Amino acid sequence: MITGYLIGESLRPGAAFEPPGLRLRKVSRVDLSASSADGQPQVWTFVEWETDGDVDGLAEAFADALAPELGWYVDFGAGDDHVVVFAGKVFRYRRGDEAGRAEAVAYGRSVGTPEHQLDWQD
């Protein structure tokens, strides 16, 4: 089973995110005004999900639905791999692969992800 979070505010306006087999686990709202970056909302909606479905299809669905502004991303583990998805771009690397992680982090910086938000756990 694969689990992860989506920040509701990270979805592109008009996006329909409907990957088959995705199940909702929990929705919560969190005030992150102390750590949100310029332009980001101060309150975030965390959507916790799970699936047994197709990892590549899920990653592509996220890539199609995420807003390109502000460097939003979704990340999750899939077996021995870590998947990091930005709008239009998917990175998949083996856990512990420093070069793979560095490539995803560099891309995040290039699209405006705040440095302190490039802290996903492998």
DSSP file (Angstrom, degrees, kcal/mol; ACC not computed):
  #  RESIDUE AA STRUCTURE BP1 BP2  ACC     N-H-->O    O-->H-N    N-H-->O    O-->H-N    TCO  KAPPA ALPHA  PHI   PSI    X-CA   Y-CA   Z-CA
    1    1 A M              0   0    0      0, 0.0     2,-0.4     0, 0.0    51,-0.2   0.000 360.0 360.0 360.0 140.5    0.0    0.0    0.0
    2    2 A I  E     -A   51   0A   0     49,-2.9    49,-2.2    76,-0.1     2,-0.3  -0.918 360.0-177.3-110.2 133.7    1.2    3.5   -0.9
    3    3 A T  E     +A   50   0A   0     -2,-0.4    74,-0.5    74,-0.3     2,-0.3  -0.926  13.2 137.0-128.9 156.3    0.2    6.5    1.3
    4    4 A G  E     -A   49   0A   0     45,-1.9    45,-2.8    -2,-0.3     2,-0.3  -0.974  39.2-100.2-173.8-174.1    0.8   10.2    1.1
    5    5 A Y  E     -A   48   0A   0     70,-0.5     2,-0.4    -2,-0.3    70,-0.3  -0.937  15.7-162.4-127.6 148.7   -0.5   13.7    1.4
    6    6 A L  E     -A   47   0A   0     41,-1.8    41,-3.0    -2,-0.3     2,-0.7  -0.996  21.5-133.3-124.9 134.7   -1.6   16.3   -1.1
    7    7 A I  E >   -A   46   0A   0     -2,-0.4     3,-2.2    66,-0.2     4,-0.3  -0.813  15.3-146.0 -85.9 118.4   -1.9   19.9   -0.2
    8    8 A G  G >  S+     0   0    0     37,-3.4     3,-1.5    -2,-0.7    -1,-0.2   0.852  96.7  57.5 -54.5 -38.2   -5.3   21.0   -1.4
    9    9 A E  G 3  S+     0   0    0      1,-0.3    -1,-0.3    36,-0.3    63,-0.1   0.606  93.1  70.9 -70.5 -10.9   -4.0   24.5   -2.3
   10   10 A S  G <  S+     0   0    0     -3,-2.2    57,-3.4     2,-0.1    -1,-0.3   0.580  74.8 104.9 -82.8  -9.0   -1.4   23.0   -4.6
   11   11 A L  B <  S-C   66   0B   0     -3,-1.5    55,-0.3    -4,-0.3     3,-0.1  -0.503  79.3-112.5 -75.1 140.7   -4.0   21.9   -7.2
   12   12 A R    >   -     0   0    0     53,-3.3     3,-2.6    -2,-0.2    -1,-0.1  -0.481  42.4 -96.3 -66.5 135.3   -4.2   23.9  -10.4
   13   13 A P  T 3  S+     0   0    0      0, 0.0    -1,-0.1     0, 0.0     3,-0.1  -0.324 113.7  19.4 -55.1 132.8   -7.5   25.8  -10.6
   14   14 A G  T 3  S+     0   0    0      1,-0.3     2,-0.1    -3,-0.1    -2,-0.1   0.352  92.4 141.9  87.0  -5.2   -9.9   23.7  -12.7
   15   15 A A    <   -     0   0    0     -3,-2.6     2,-0.6    50,-0.2    -1,-0.3  -0.425  39.9-154.5 -70.7 141.9   -7.9   20.5  -12.2
   16   16 A A        -     0   0    0     -2,-0.1     2,-0.8    -3,-0.1    -1,-0.0  -0.970   7.8-167.4-115.1 113.6   -9.8   17.3  -11.7
   17   17 A F        +     0   0    0     -2,-0.6    45,-0.1     1,-0.1    -2,-0.0  -0.871  28.4 143.4-105.7 103.5   -7.7   14.8   -9.7
   18   18 A E        +     0   0    0     -2,-0.8    -1,-0.1    43,-0.0     3,-0.1  -0.314  16.5 172.0-138.9  51.9   -9.4   11.4  -10.0
   19   19 A P    >   -     0   0    0      0, 0.0     3,-1.4     0, 0.0    39,-0.1  -0.427  42.7-105.0 -66.5 138.5   -6.9    8.6  -10.2
   20   20 A P  T 3  S+     0   0    0      0, 0.0    34,-0.2     0, 0.0    33,-0.1  -0.326 100.1  18.5 -63.2 141.6   -8.5    5.2  -10.0
   21   21 A G  T 3  S+     0   0    0      1,-0.3    31,-0.4    32,-0.1     2,-0.4   0.444  83.7 140.3  82.1   0.3   -8.2    3.3   -6.7
   22   22 A L    <   -     0   0    0     -3,-1.4     2,-0.4    29,-0.1    -1,-0.3  -0.635  33.5-163.0 -79.3 131.1   -7.2    6.4   -4.6
   23   23 A R  E     -B   50   0A   0     27,-3.0    27,-2.0    -2,-0.4     2,-0.4  -0.937  16.8-125.7-118.6 138.5   -8.9    6.3   -1.2
   24   24 A L  E     +B   49   0A   0     -2,-0.4    25,-0.2    25,-0.2     3,-0.1  -0.651  28.1 172.6 -80.0 130.9   -9.2    9.2    1.2
   25   25 A R  E     -     0   0A   0     23,-3.2     2,-0.3     1,-0.4    24,-0.2   0.762  62.6 -19.0-104.5 -39.4   -7.8    8.7    4.7
   26   26 A K  E     -B   48   0A   0     22,-1.4    22,-3.3     2,-0.0     2,-0.4  -0.966  46.0-152.5-168.6 147.6   -8.1   12.1    6.3
   27   27 A V  E     +B   47   0A   0     -2,-0.3     2,-0.3    20,-0.2    20,-0.2  -1.000  25.3 165.8-127.7 130.5   -8.5   15.8    5.6
   28   28 A S  E     -B   46   0A   0     18,-2.2    18,-3.2    -2,-0.4     2,-0.4  -0.981  28.3-137.1-142.7 155.1   -7.2   18.4    8.0
   29   29 A R  E     -B   45   0A   0     -2,-0.3     2,-0.4    16,-0.2    16,-0.2  -0.944  22.4-172.0-114.3 134.4   -6.5   22.2    7.9
   30   30 A V  E     -B   44   0A   0     14,-2.6    14,-2.7    -2,-0.4     2,-0.8  -0.988  24.2-130.9-132.5 132.4   -3.3   23.5    9.4
   31   31 A D  E     +B   43   0A   0     -2,-0.4    12,-0.3    12,-0.2     3,-0.2  -0.735  32.1 166.7 -81.4 111.6   -2.1   27.1   10.1
   32   32 A L    >>  +     0   0    0     10,-3.3     4,-2.0    -2,-0.8     3,-1.9  -0.045  29.1 128.2-114.1  29.2    1.4   27.3    8.7
   33   33 A S  T 34  +     0   0    0      9,-0.3    -1,-0.1     1,-0.3    10,-0.1   0.777  69.4  59.7 -59.2 -26.6    1.7   31.1    8.7
   34   34 A A  T 34 S+     0   0    0     -3,-0.2    -1,-0.3     1,-0.2    -2,-0.1   0.714 121.4  22.3 -74.6 -19.3    5.0   30.8   10.6
   35   35 A S  T <4 S+     0   0    0     -3,-1.9    -2,-0.2     7,-0.2    -1,-0.2   0.432  90.2 113.8-129.2  -0.4    6.6   28.8    7.8
   36   36 A S     <  -     0   0    0     -4,-2.0     2,-0.1     6,-0.1     3,-0.1  -0.476  61.3-126.9 -73.9 147.7    4.7   29.5    4.6
   37   37 A A    >   -     0   0    0      1,-0.2     3,-2.1    -2,-0.1    -1,-0.1  -0.370  41.7 -64.9 -89.1 169.3    6.7   31.3    1.9
   38   38 A D  T 3  S+     0   0    0      1,-0.3    -1,-0.2    -2,-0.1    32,-0.0  -0.282 124.5  15.6 -53.4 131.9    5.8   34.5    0.1
   39   39 A G  T 3  S+     0   0    0      1,-0.3    -1,-0.3    -3,-0.1    -3,-0.0   0.149  99.8 114.4  88.9 -19.9    2.7   33.9   -2.1
   40   40 A Q  S <  S-     0   0    0     -3,-2.1    -1,-0.3     1,-0.1    -4,-0.1  -0.567  75.1-103.7 -82.7 147.9    1.8   30.7   -0.3
   41   41 A P        -     0   0    0      0, 0.0    -4,-0.1     0, 0.0    -1,-0.1  -0.330  20.1-135.2 -64.9 153.6   -1.5   30.5    1.7
   42   42 A Q  S    S+     0   0    0      1,-0.1   -10,-3.3    -6,-0.1     2,-0.5   0.737  92.0  52.4 -83.0 -23.4   -1.1   30.6    5.4
   43   43 A V  E    S- B   0  31A   0    -12,-0.3     2,-0.3   -11,-0.2   -12,-0.2  -0.966  74.9-162.7-115.9 127.9   -3.5   27.8    6.0
   44   44 A W  E     - B   0  30A   0    -14,-2.7   -14,-2.6    -2,-0.5     2,-0.7  -0.843  14.8-138.3-112.0 146.0   -3.0   24.5    4.1
   45   45 A T  E     - B   0  29A   0     -2,-0.3   -37,-3.4   -16,-0.2     2,-0.6  -0.914  18.6-155.8-102.2 113.3   -5.5   21.7    3.6
   46   46 A F  E     -AB   7  28A   0    -18,-3.2   -18,-2.2    -2,-0.7     2,-0.7  -0.808   6.0-166.8 -92.4 121.3   -3.7   18.3    4.0
   47   47 A V  E     -AB   6  27A   0    -41,-3.0   -41,-1.8    -2,-0.6     2,-0.4  -0.923   7.5-157.7-109.4 108.0   -5.5   15.5    2.1
   48   48 A E  E     +AB   5  26A   0    -22,-3.3   -23,-3.2    -2,-0.7   -22,-1.4  -0.735  20.8 174.3 -88.1 131.5   -4.1   12.1    3.3
   49   49 A W  E     -AB   4  24A   0    -45,-2.8   -45,-1.9    -2,-0.4     2,-0.3  -0.830  18.7-163.2-133.2 167.6   -4.6    9.3    0.8
   50   50 A E  E     +AB   3  23A   0    -27,-2.0   -27,-3.0    -2,-0.3     2,-0.3  -0.983  11.3 170.9-148.2 156.2   -3.8    5.7    0.1
   51   51 A T  E     -A    2   0A   0    -49,-2.2   -49,-2.9    -2,-0.3   -29,-0.1  -0.988  34.8-157.5-159.9 156.9   -3.8    3.4   -2.9
   52   52 A D  S    S+     0   0    0    -31,-0.4     3,-0.1    -2,-0.3   -30,-0.1   0.170  70.4 112.0-111.0   9.1   -2.8    0.0   -4.1
   53   53 A G  S    S-     0   0    0    -32,-0.2     2,-0.4     1,-0.2    -2,-0.1   0.191  78.9 -50.7 -80.3-168.0   -2.8    1.3   -7.6
   54   54 A D     >  -     0   0    0    -34,-0.2     4,-2.3     1,-0.2    -1,-0.2  -0.523  41.2-156.5 -70.5 115.8   -0.4    2.1  -10.4
   55   55 A V  H  > S+     0   0    0     -2,-0.4     4,-2.7     1,-0.2     5,-0.2   0.918  92.8  47.4 -62.7 -46.4    2.5    4.2   -9.2
   56   56 A D  H  > S+     0   0    0      1,-0.2     4,-2.3     2,-0.2    -1,-0.2   0.906 113.2  48.5 -65.4 -40.8    3.4    5.7  -12.6
   57   57 A G  H  > S+     0   0    0      2,-0.2     4,-2.1     1,-0.2    -1,-0.2   0.895 112.3  49.4 -64.2 -40.0   -0.2    6.5  -13.4
   58   58 A L  H  X S+     0   0    0     -4,-2.3     4,-2.3     2,-0.2    -2,-0.2   0.927 110.5  49.9 -63.4 -45.8   -0.7    8.1   -9.9
   59   59 A A  H  X S+     0   0    0     -4,-2.7     4,-2.6     1,-0.2    -2,-0.2   0.910 111.3  48.8 -61.0 -42.8    2.5   10.2  -10.4
   60   60 A E  H  X S+     0   0    0     -4,-2.3     4,-2.0     2,-0.2    -1,-0.2   0.878 108.6  53.9 -65.1 -37.3    1.3   11.4  -13.9
   61   61 A A  H  X S+     0   0    0     -4,-2.1     4,-1.2     2,-0.2    -2,-0.2   0.909 110.8  46.2 -63.5 -41.3   -2.1   12.3  -12.4
   62   62 A F  H >X S+     0   0    0     -4,-2.3     4,-2.3     2,-0.2     3,-0.5   0.936 110.4  53.3 -63.4 -45.8   -0.4   14.4   -9.8
   63   63 A A  H 3< S+     0   0    0     -4,-2.6    25,-1.8     1,-0.3    -2,-0.2   0.841 111.3  46.9 -59.0 -34.3    1.9   16.0  -12.5
   64   64 A D  H 3< S+     0   0    0     -4,-2.0    -1,-0.3    23,-0.2    -2,-0.2   0.757 117.6  41.9 -76.9 -25.8   -1.2   16.9  -14.5
   65   65 A A  H << S+     0   0    0     -4,-1.2   -53,-3.3    -3,-0.5    -2,-0.2   0.699  89.0  98.8 -99.1 -21.9   -3.1   18.4  -11.5
   66   66 A L  B  < S-C   11   0B   0     -4,-2.3   -55,-0.2   -55,-0.3   -56,-0.1  -0.383  75.3-116.5 -72.4 144.6   -0.5   20.4   -9.6
   67   67 A A        -     0   0    0    -57,-3.4     5,-0.4     1,-0.1    20,-0.3  -0.595  14.6-142.1 -75.2 137.0   -0.2   24.1  -10.0
   68   68 A P  S >  S+     0   0    0      0, 0.0     3,-0.9     0, 0.0    -1,-0.1   0.716  73.1  95.6 -75.3 -18.4    3.1   25.2  -11.5
   69   69 A E  G >  S+     0   0    0      1,-0.2     3,-1.1     2,-0.1    -2,-0.1  -0.396  87.7  12.4 -72.7 148.6    3.3   28.3   -9.3
   70   70 A L  G 3  S-     0   0    0      1,-0.2    -1,-0.2    -2,-0.1    42,-0.1   0.508 113.1 -87.3  69.1   7.9    5.2   28.3   -6.1
   71   71 A G  G <   -     0   0    0     -3,-0.9    -1,-0.2    40,-0.5    41,-0.1   0.798  63.3-177.1  68.0  29.0    7.0   25.0   -6.7
   72   72 A W    <   +     0   0    0     -3,-1.1    15,-0.6    -5,-0.4     2,-0.3  -0.263   6.4 171.7 -58.4 146.4    4.3   22.8   -5.2
   73   73 A Y  E     -D   86   0C   0     13,-0.2     2,-0.4     2,-0.0   -66,-0.2  -0.970  27.9-144.0-149.6 164.9    5.1   19.1   -5.2
   74   74 A V  E     -D   85   0C   0     11,-2.2    11,-3.4    -2,-0.3     2,-0.3  -0.987  20.5-173.9-126.4 139.5    3.8   15.8   -3.9
   75   75 A D  E     +D   84   0C   0     -2,-0.4   -70,-0.5   -70,-0.3     2,-0.3  -0.982   9.6 159.0-134.8 151.8    6.1   13.0   -2.7
   76   76 A F  E     -D   83   0C   0      7,-2.2     7,-3.1    -2,-0.3     2,-0.3  -0.983  36.4-107.7-161.7 158.5    5.6    9.4   -1.6
   77   77 A G  E     -D   82   0C   0    -74,-0.5     2,-0.3    -2,-0.3   -74,-0.3  -0.709  22.9-174.7 -91.4 144.9    7.4    6.1   -1.2
   78   78 A A  E >   -D   81   0C   0      3,-2.6     3,-1.9    -2,-0.3     2,-0.3  -0.794  62.5 -63.2-138.9  92.4    6.7    3.2   -3.5
   79   79 A G  T 3  S-     0   0    0     -2,-0.3    -1,-0.1     1,-0.3     0, 0.0  -0.522 120.1 -13.1  65.3-125.7    8.6    0.1   -2.3
   80   80 A D  T 3  S+     0   0    0     -2,-0.3    15,-3.1    -3,-0.1    -1,-0.3   0.434 125.5  85.9 -85.8  -0.4   12.3    0.9   -2.4
   81   81 A D  E <   -DE  78  94C   0     -3,-1.9    -3,-2.6    13,-0.3     2,-0.4  -0.641  64.3-146.9-102.6 157.7   11.7    4.0   -4.5
   82   82 A H  E     -DE  77  93C   0     11,-3.2    11,-2.3    -2,-0.2     2,-0.5  -0.989  14.6-157.2-119.9 134.3   10.9    7.6   -3.6
   83   83 A V  E     -DE  76  92C   0     -7,-3.1    -7,-2.2    -2,-0.4     2,-0.5  -0.949   9.7-176.2-116.7 127.5    8.6    9.6   -6.0
   84   84 A V  E     -DE  75  91C   0      7,-2.7     7,-2.8    -2,-0.5     2,-0.5  -0.992   9.6-167.0-125.2 124.0    8.6   13.4   -6.1
   85   85 A V  E     +DE  74  90C   0    -11,-3.4   -11,-2.2    -2,-0.5     2,-0.2  -0.949  10.9 174.4-122.1 126.4    6.1   15.0   -8.4
   86   86 A F  E >   -DE  73  89C   0      3,-3.0     3,-1.9    -2,-0.5     2,-0.3  -0.682  56.6 -64.2-111.6 171.4    6.0   18.7   -9.6
   87   87 A A  T 3  S-     0   0    0    -15,-0.6   -23,-0.2   -20,-0.3   -24,-0.2  -0.444 123.9  -7.1 -58.1 117.1    3.6   20.2  -12.1
   88   88 A G  T 3  S+     0   0    0    -25,-1.8     2,-0.4    -2,-0.3    -1,-0.3   0.529 122.7  86.8  75.9   6.4    4.6   18.4  -15.4
   89   89 A K  E <   -E   86   0C   0     -3,-1.9    -3,-3.0   -30,-0.1     2,-0.4  -0.987  51.7-168.6-147.0 130.8    7.6   16.6  -14.0
   90   90 A V  E     -E   85   0C   0     -2,-0.4     2,-0.4    -5,-0.2    -5,-0.2  -0.969   1.6-168.9-121.3 132.4    8.1   13.3  -12.1
   91   91 A F  E     +E   84   0C   0     -7,-2.8    -7,-2.7    -2,-0.4     2,-0.4  -0.976   6.9 178.0-116.6 133.4   11.3   12.1  -10.3
   92   92 A R  E     +E   83   0C   0     -2,-0.4     2,-0.3    -9,-0.2    -9,-0.2  -0.972  12.8 156.7-137.1 120.9   11.6    8.5   -9.2
   93   93 A Y  E     -E   82   0C   0    -11,-2.3   -11,-3.2    -2,-0.4     2,-0.2  -0.954  45.4 -92.2-141.9 158.7   14.8    7.3   -7.5
   94   94 A R  E >   -E   81   0C   0     -2,-0.3     3,-2.4   -13,-0.2   -13,-0.3  -0.465  53.8 -97.0 -68.8 139.3   15.9    4.6   -5.2
   95   95 A R  T 3  S+     0   0    0    -15,-3.1    -1,-0.1     1,-0.3     3,-0.1  -0.343 114.6  25.1 -55.2 135.2   15.8    5.5   -1.5
   96   96 A G  T 3  S+     0   0    0      1,-0.2     2,-1.2    -3,-0.1    -1,-0.3   0.337  83.1 133.5  88.7  -7.2   19.3    6.6   -0.5
   97   97 A D    <>  -     0   0    0     -3,-2.4     4,-2.4     1,-0.2    -1,-0.2  -0.650  35.0-172.7 -78.4  97.1   20.3    7.6   -4.1
   98   98 A E  H  > S+     0   0    0     -2,-1.2     4,-2.6     1,-0.2    -1,-0.2   0.852  81.1  52.1 -64.0 -35.8   21.9   11.0   -3.3
   99   99 A A  H  > S+     0   0    0      2,-0.2     4,-2.0     1,-0.2    -1,-0.2   0.909 110.7  47.9 -67.7 -41.3   22.2   11.9   -7.0
  100  100 A G  H  > S+     0   0    0      2,-0.2     4,-1.7     1,-0.2    -2,-0.2   0.915 114.2  46.3 -64.4 -43.2   18.5   11.2   -7.7
  101  101 A R  H  X S+     0   0    0     -4,-2.4     4,-2.7     1,-0.2    -2,-0.2   0.924 110.5  53.1 -64.0 -44.3   17.4   13.2   -4.7
  102  102 A A  H  X S+     0   0    0     -4,-2.6     4,-2.7     1,-0.2    -1,-0.2   0.863 106.4  53.6 -60.8 -36.6   19.8   16.1   -5.6
  103  103 A E  H  X S+     0   0    0     -4,-2.0     4,-2.0     2,-0.2    -1,-0.2   0.920 111.0  45.3 -64.0 -43.4   18.3   16.2   -9.1
  104  104 A A  H  X S+     0   0    0     -4,-1.7     4,-2.4     2,-0.2    -2,-0.2   0.910 113.9  49.1 -66.7 -41.8   14.7   16.5   -7.7
  105  105 A V  H  X S+     0   0    0     -4,-2.7     4,-2.5     2,-0.2    -2,-0.2   0.922 110.3  51.0 -62.8 -44.5   15.8   19.1   -5.1
  106  106 A A  H  X S+     0   0    0     -4,-2.7     4,-2.1     1,-0.2    -1,-0.2   0.898 110.5  49.1 -61.0 -40.3   17.6   21.2   -7.8
  107  107 A Y  H  X S+     0   0    0     -4,-2.0     4,-1.4     2,-0.2    -1,-0.2   0.929 108.6  53.6 -64.8 -43.4   14.5   21.1  -10.0
  108  108 A G  H  <>S+     0   0    0     -4,-2.4     5,-2.9     1,-0.2     3,-0.5   0.914 109.1  48.6 -56.1 -44.4   12.4   22.2   -7.0
  109  109 A R  H ><5S+     0   0    0     -4,-2.5     3,-1.3     1,-0.2    -1,-0.2   0.908 107.7  55.8 -60.4 -41.4   14.7   25.2   -6.5
  110  110 A S  H 3<5S+     0   0    0     -4,-2.1    -1,-0.2     1,-0.3    -2,-0.2   0.756 110.2  44.7 -66.9 -24.2   14.4   26.0  -10.2
  111  111 A V  T 3<5S-     0   0    0     -4,-1.4   -40,-0.5    -3,-0.5    -1,-0.3   0.308 125.8 -95.5-103.9   8.4   10.6   26.2  -10.0
  112  112 A G  T < 5 +     0   0    0     -3,-1.3    -3,-0.2    -4,-0.3    -2,-0.1   0.618  63.2 159.0  96.2  13.1   10.5   28.2   -6.8
  113  113 A T      < -     0   0    0     -5,-2.9    -1,-0.3    -6,-0.2   -42,-0.2  -0.570  50.4-110.9 -66.9 125.8   10.0   25.6   -4.0
  114  114 A P    >   -     0   0    0      0, 0.0     3,-2.2     0, 0.0     4,-0.3  -0.304  23.3-120.4 -58.6 141.0   11.2   27.3   -0.8
  115  115 A E  G >  S+     0   0    0      1,-0.3     3,-1.7     2,-0.2    -2,-0.1   0.868 111.4  55.6 -51.9 -43.9   14.4   25.8    0.5
  116  116 A H  G 3  S+     0   0    0      1,-0.3    -1,-0.3     2,-0.1     3,-0.2   0.597 103.1  57.5 -71.3  -7.7   12.9   24.8    3.8
  117  117 A Q  G <  S+     0   0    0     -3,-2.2    -1,-0.3     1,-0.2     2,-0.3   0.385  83.5  81.8-100.4   3.2   10.2   22.8    2.0
  118  118 A L    <   +     0   0    0     -3,-1.7    -1,-0.2    -4,-0.3    -2,-0.1  -0.254  63.8 107.1 -94.9  44.8   12.7   20.6    0.1
  119  119 A D        +     0   0    0     -2,-0.3    -1,-0.2    -3,-0.2    -3,-0.0  -0.025  39.4 153.0-117.0  27.7   13.0   18.4    3.1
  120  120 A W        -     0   0    0     -3,-0.2     2,-0.5     1,-0.1   -44,-0.0  -0.215  44.6-118.7 -62.1 153.2   11.1   15.3    2.2
  121  121 A Q              0   0    0      1,-0.1    -1,-0.1   -46,-0.1    -2,-0.0  -0.794 360.0 360.0 -94.5 130.1   12.1   12.1    3.9
  122  122 A D              0   0    0     -2,-0.5    -1,-0.1   -40,-0.1    -2,-0.1   0.460 360.0 360.0 -79.8 360.0   13.5    9.2    1.8
